[in-house]
Amino acid sequence: MHKDAKTLDNNTVIEGDICIIGAGAAGISMALDWKDTSYKVILLEGGGFEYDEKVQELYAGKTTGQKYFPLKSARLHYFGGTTGHWAGMCAPLDPIDFKERNWVPNSGWPISKNDLDPFYAKANKVLKLGPYNYEYEYWNNELPNLTPFPFDHNVVWNKMWQFSQARYGDLYKKEILEARNIHLYTYANAVDIKTNDNITQVKEIIVKNYAGKTHTVKAKNFVMACGTIQNARLLLASNSQAPQGLGNHNDLVGRYFQEHLEVASAELWLTKPFPTNLYSWEYGVTKASAELAITPEVQAKEKILNGTASLQPLSVAKYQKPRMETWQDGDPRKSLENVFENWGEAAEKAKGEKGNIEHAYQLNTRIEQAPNPNSRVTIGKEKDELGMPRANLHWELTPLDKYSVRKIYQILGRQVGIAGIGRIRLNEFLRDENDDTFPDSTNGGWHHMGTTRMADDAKKGVVDSNCQVHGISNLFIAGAACYPTSGAPNPTLTLTALSLRLSDYLKNTFRY
Ligand SMILES: Cc1cc2nc3c(=O)[nH]c(=O)nc-3n(C[C@H](O)[C@H](O)[C@H](O)COP(=O)(O)OP(=O)(O)OC[C@H]3O[C@@H](n4cnc5c(N)ncnc54)[C@H](O)[C@@H]3O)c2cc1C
C-alpha cells in the first residue's frame, strides 16, 4: 500500500507495529523481511519514486578536512536510496575485521563473522548475487581459466567479489506496493524523534514535506535506515528533550565517520604477458573477480589496516581523472555523467597506447580507514527547507591509514619480485615515508560508515550488538552507521546482512 504524504490531511496520525525510516538498501531489505506477517509495517521515505531536486537539496551540507564529494550528491534521496547509483560490488568482511586488533585503536565488533554468516547468505539473495561463497577455489571451478598470480599464499590471498545489479527502486517497488501489510509513505521526511519524559522510549516521529504538511507516526518499534550521515543528523537534531541529541549522552553520535579510501597507489609492470582475467571486471558481465589482499597474519605482523589492491589497465587508467575531481557537481546525476564522460574519453585515448604498457596495470587500493573520533558528522546552525539543521562532515584520516597503504605495496612489490613476473612502482604520494597526508585526489567510495558505532559498553558505542540505541528501548539503527570498523569491502552486502539480523532480532524478541 502506498500513500503520498503530501496529499494527506495536515496532522494525520499514522500508526503501525514497526516504523522503518528510509526506503534504501537497509530499509527495503528489512521491510520485505516482514512481508506477509501479521504486523503492520510503516515504511517512511523522504522522497518520491523519482529524483526530486527539492528533496535532494535537503541533503546539502558543508564538508571540511580531507577533500570530499558534495554531501548533496554523495547519496540519493528517493525510494531505493543510493542503490540508484551504486556499482554493485559486493564482498563480505573478513573474520579479522570483527576482531579487536591491538594495532588499530578503537577496533573490535561485539559480534563475529559467524554471527553474521546466516544473514550474509540471506543478503546475497536480496541483492540477487550468486551463492554465498566467496572462496577462490569455488569460483575457479565455476569459471575455469582464472589464473592467480604465483604469490606466497601465506602473504597474499585472492579476495573474491560478486557483482549485483539490484537497483532497489526498480527491483522492489512492485513487491513493496503489493504487500498487504507494508504501508509505504513517500514524501514523509522524519525530522524529529519524540520520546517519553525520561528519554527511554520513543513515542512518535514527526514527518514533514515541502507541501507544508506535518504528520505524526506512532509505533511500537522504530528503525532508522536513512543512511549513515542522515541517521546521525536525525539523532543529533532530535534535541528538544535531550539537548545533546538522542543517544548522544556520551558524545559519540556522528563520531568515527569512516569511508573507504579508493586510491590509485602504484603501477604493476609485467615483464612478460600473464593472464589477468581473475582480476578483471566488466559491468553486467563478470560474475566474480578477485582483488589482492594481505593475509591476517601479515597484517598483524606489519601492524597495518585491511585493504586490497585491484588491477586496471594502465593505458586507460593514466587518462582517467580522480573521481574526487569529476564528482564535484551538487547534482548527483550530473556528477555521475561527468565520471562516465571522463571514462569514455580515457577509453578512446587508450586505443592509441601500444608497446610495454599493454602489460602494465594501475593498482588501486581499497582500504578501511582507522576509526577516528575526530572524523565526524555534526549539525550546524543552518537549516533546510523543512527546518532541520543541516549535516556537516569533517572527514579526517590518520597516519596509520597512509602507512598501511604504503606497506601493502611494499609487500606486493616483494611478492612480484620473488615471483619474477615484473616490478611495482609506487605512486609519487607514497614515496616520502615522513609524509602522512593524502592528496586531494584521494577518492572515497561514497561509502558512509561508523557514525553510530556498535559496542556493548554505552561509553564506547551508540548502539548495542542488536543495533538498539543504548538507553532507548524501542529505537534501532539499520545500516553501515553501526560499523565499528569497516574492512576493505564496499558496505552494502554487510549492511544488508546486519539489517536482516536486526529484523530477525525484532521478530524474535518483541510481542505485539
Ligand atoms: C556512485 C556510487 C557507487 C556505489 N557503489 C557501491 C558498490 O559498488 N558497492 C557497495 O556496497 N556500495 C556502493 N555504494 C554505496 C551504497 O549505495 C550504499 O552503501 C547503500 O545504498 C546504503 O544503503 P542505506 O539503506 O544505508 O542508505 P540509502 O541507500 O542512501 O537509503 C537511505 C534512504 O533513506 C531515505 N531518507 C533519508 N533521510 C530520510 C528521512 N529523514 N526520512 C525519511 N527517509 C529518509 C533516503 O531518501 C533513502 O531512500 C555506492 C554509492 C554511490 C553513490
Ligand as a Chemical Component Dictionary entry (heavy atoms), coordinates in Angstrom:
data_LIG
# 
_chem_comp.id                   LIG 
_chem_comp.type                 NON-POLYMER 
_chem_comp.pdbx_formal_charge   0 
_chem_comp.three_letter_code    LIG 
# 
loop_
_chem_comp_atom.comp_id 
_chem_comp_atom.atom_id 
_chem_comp_atom.alt_atom_id 
_chem_comp_atom.type_symbol 
_chem_comp_atom.charge 
_chem_comp_atom.model_Cartn_x 
_chem_comp_atom.model_Cartn_y 
_chem_comp_atom.model_Cartn_z 
_chem_comp_atom.pdbx_ordinal 
LIG C1  C1  C 0 28.273 6.169  -7.174 1  
LIG C2  C2  C 0 28.110 5.182  -6.047 2  
LIG C3  C3  C 0 28.621 3.898  -6.190 3  
LIG C4  C4  C 0 28.489 2.978  -5.144 4  
LIG N1  N1  N 0 28.952 1.709  -5.346 5  
LIG C5  C5  C 0 28.811 0.786  -4.374 6  
LIG C6  C6  C 0 29.235 -0.553 -4.586 7  
LIG O1  O1  O 0 29.736 -0.916 -5.655 8  
LIG N2  N2  N 0 29.073 -1.442 -3.574 9  
LIG C7  C7  C 0 28.518 -1.088 -2.378 10 
LIG O2  O2  O 0 28.413 -1.938 -1.492 11 
LIG N3  N3  N 0 28.093 0.181  -2.175 12 
LIG C8  C8  C 0 28.210 1.116  -3.131 13 
LIG N4  N4  N 0 27.767 2.392  -2.923 14 
LIG C9  C9  C 0 27.170 2.717  -1.606 15 
LIG C10 C10 C 0 25.724 2.202  -1.487 16 
LIG O3  O3  O 0 24.906 2.847  -2.413 17 
LIG C11 C11 C 0 25.258 2.443  -0.055 18 
LIG O4  O4  O 0 26.113 1.717  0.810  19 
LIG C12 C12 C 0 23.838 1.983  0.232  20 
LIG O5  O5  O 0 22.919 2.482  -0.691 21 
LIG C13 C13 C 0 23.458 2.455  1.635  22 
LIG O6  O6  O 0 22.204 1.923  1.976  23 
LIG P1  P1  P 0 21.283 2.646  3.065  24 
LIG O7  O7  O 0 19.967 1.984  3.013  25 
LIG O8  O8  O 0 22.006 2.710  4.349  26 
LIG O9  O9  O 0 21.182 4.167  2.564  27 
LIG P2  P2  P 0 20.487 4.702  1.246  28 
LIG O10 O10 O 0 20.536 3.682  0.167  29 
LIG O11 O11 O 0 21.084 6.014  0.960  30 
LIG O12 O12 O 0 18.960 4.866  1.665  31 
LIG C14 C14 C 0 18.539 5.803  2.616  32 
LIG C15 C15 C 0 17.065 6.117  2.316  33 
LIG O13 O13 O 0 16.531 6.903  3.368  34 
LIG C16 C16 C 0 15.782 7.978  2.839  35 
LIG N5  N5  N 0 15.821 9.049  3.834  36 
LIG C17 C17 C 0 16.870 9.806  4.207  37 
LIG N6  N6  N 0 16.554 10.646 5.192  38 
LIG C18 C18 C 0 15.249 10.410 5.471  39 
LIG C19 C19 C 0 14.350 10.961 6.412  40 
LIG N7  N7  N 0 14.731 11.917 7.280  41 
LIG N8  N8  N 0 13.074 10.494 6.444  42 
LIG C20 C20 C 0 12.667 9.507  5.590  43 
LIG N9  N9  N 0 13.500 8.958  4.659  44 
LIG C21 C21 C 0 14.775 9.390  4.618  45 
LIG C22 C22 C 0 16.511 8.322  1.545  46 
LIG O14 O14 O 0 15.686 9.040  0.658  47 
LIG C23 C23 C 0 16.884 6.931  1.043  48 
LIG O15 O15 O 0 15.862 6.357  0.284  49 
LIG C24 C24 C 0 27.865 3.346  -3.924 50 
LIG C25 C25 C 0 27.342 4.643  -3.793 51 
LIG C26 C26 C 0 27.479 5.552  -4.835 52 
LIG C27 C27 C 0 26.925 6.940  -4.674 53 
# 
loop_
_chem_comp_bond.comp_id 
_chem_comp_bond.atom_id_1 
_chem_comp_bond.atom_id_2 
_chem_comp_bond.value_order 
_chem_comp_bond.pdbx_ordinal 
LIG C1  C2  SING 1  
LIG C2  C3  SING 2  
LIG C2  C26 DOUB 3  
LIG C3  C4  DOUB 4  
LIG C4  N1  SING 5  
LIG C4  C24 SING 6  
LIG N1  C5  DOUB 7  
LIG C5  C6  SING 8  
LIG C5  C8  SING 9  
LIG C6  O1  DOUB 10 
LIG C6  N2  SING 11 
LIG N2  C7  SING 12 
LIG C7  O2  DOUB 13 
LIG C7  N3  SING 14 
LIG N3  C8  DOUB 15 
LIG C8  N4  SING 16 
LIG N4  C9  SING 17 
LIG N4  C24 SING 18 
LIG C9  C10 SING 19 
LIG C10 O3  SING 20 
LIG C10 C11 SING 21 
LIG C11 O4  SING 22 
LIG C11 C12 SING 23 
LIG C12 O5  SING 24 
LIG C12 C13 SING 25 
LIG C13 O6  SING 26 
LIG O6  P1  SING 27 
LIG P1  O7  DOUB 28 
LIG P1  O8  SING 29 
LIG P1  O9  SING 30 
LIG O9  P2  SING 31 
LIG P2  O10 DOUB 32 
LIG P2  O11 SING 33 
LIG P2  O12 SING 34 
LIG O12 C14 SING 35 
LIG C14 C15 SING 36 
LIG C15 O13 SING 37 
LIG C15 C23 SING 38 
LIG O13 C16 SING 39 
LIG C16 N5  SING 40 
LIG C16 C22 SING 41 
LIG N5  C17 SING 42 
LIG N5  C21 SING 43 
LIG C17 N6  DOUB 44 
LIG N6  C18 SING 45 
LIG C18 C19 SING 46 
LIG C18 C21 DOUB 47 
LIG C19 N7  SING 48 
LIG C19 N8  DOUB 49 
LIG N8  C20 SING 50 
LIG C20 N9  DOUB 51 
LIG N9  C21 SING 52 
LIG C22 O14 SING 53 
LIG C22 C23 SING 54 
LIG C23 O15 SING 55 
LIG C24 C25 DOUB 56 
LIG C25 C26 SING 57 
LIG C26 C27 SING 58 
# 
